[in-house]
Amino acid sequence: MSTGLNVLDHVMVPDHKIMSEEEVGSLFSTYNISNEQLPKIYHDDPAVKAISAKVGDVIRIIRHSHTAGRAESYRLVIKRPKK
């Protein structure tokens, strides 16, 4: 049974966007990093599912705060390991 709830509409959930290949390339060259160095987020995270991201996608998370203004972070979508 689906309630039609979109987690991204909740006030406490920051904006999540899938980055294009060009944006990812620019991110990697700007910070001189690779995929393996990004923080991870699981493929079954509700926000990841809401934006239809796939394993291997890089997500830009934009948070707004009264003190910092705007803060961007990046996560690599990975598959949750089997127990």
Secondary structure per residue as TSV (DSSP state, phi and psi in degrees):
chain	resnum	aa	ss	phi	psi
A	1	M	-	360.0	124.3
A	2	S	-	-104.2	134.2
A	3	T	-	-92.3	-9.0
A	4	G	-	75.9	18.4
A	5	L	-	-74.9	128.2
A	6	N	-	-105.3	111.2
A	7	V	G	-60.8	-27.1
A	8	L	G	-70.1	-15.8
A	9	D	G	-81.8	-10.9
A	10	H	S	-73.9	140.0
A	11	V	T	-62.4	-26.6
A	12	M	T	-88.3	-5.0
A	13	V	S	-99.1	119.9
A	14	P	-	-70.1	166.1
A	15	D	E	-69.3	130.3
A	16	H	E	-117.4	130.7
A	17	K	E	-136.4	140.2
A	18	I	E	-78.2	131.0
A	19	M	-	-86.8	145.5
A	20	S	-	-75.6	166.1
A	21	E	H	-60.3	-37.9
A	22	E	H	-65.1	-42.2
A	23	E	H	-65.4	-39.7
A	24	V	H	-64.9	-43.3
A	25	G	H	-59.8	-41.7
A	26	S	H	-65.7	-41.3
A	27	L	H	-59.8	-47.4
A	28	F	H	-64.9	-39.7
A	29	S	H	-74.2	-35.9
A	30	T	H	-62.8	-45.1
A	31	Y	H	-100.2	1.3
A	32	N	T	51.5	53.2
A	33	I	-	-128.0	174.8
A	34	S	-	-129.4	174.7
A	35	N	G	-50.1	-44.9
A	36	E	G	-63.7	-22.2
A	37	Q	G	-88.8	-6.7
A	38	L	S	-78.0	147.6
A	39	P	-	-62.1	155.0
A	40	K	E	-105.7	157.9
A	41	I	E	-142.8	138.0
A	42	Y	E	-75.9	148.0
A	43	H	T	-62.5	-22.5
A	44	D	T	-99.2	11.2
A	45	D	-	-62.0	136.0
A	46	P	H	-55.5	-39.0
A	47	A	H	-69.0	-37.8
A	48	V	H	-64.7	-43.5
A	49	K	H	-64.3	-37.3
A	50	A	H	-64.3	-30.8
A	51	I	T	-98.7	4.6
A	52	S	T	60.1	39.1
A	53	A	-	-76.7	151.8
A	54	K	-	-115.4	162.3
A	55	V	T	-57.1	131.1
A	56	G	T	100.5	-17.3
A	57	D	-	-71.4	151.3
A	58	V	E	-107.4	129.9
A	59	I	E	-106.2	134.9
A	60	R	E	-98.3	126.0
A	61	I	E	-113.0	121.9
A	62	I	E	-112.6	119.0
A	63	R	E	-110.2	142.8
A	64	H	E	-112.9	136.0
A	65	S	E	-142.6	159.7
A	66	H	T	-71.5	-28.3
A	67	T	T	-94.2	-41.8
A	68	A	T	-93.3	-15.9
A	69	G	E	82.6	-96.8
A	70	R	E	-128.0	131.3
A	71	A	E	-130.0	129.7
A	72	E	E	-107.6	139.7
A	73	S	E	-134.6	165.1
A	74	Y	E	-132.6	141.6
A	75	R	E	-136.7	143.6
A	76	L	E	-95.4	127.6
A	77	V	E	-78.4	125.6
A	78	I	E	-127.3	162.4
A	79	K	-	-82.1	137.1
A	80	R	-	-69.1	131.6
A	81	P	-	-66.6	148.1
A	82	K	-	-71.6	146.3
A	83	K	-	-81.3	360.0
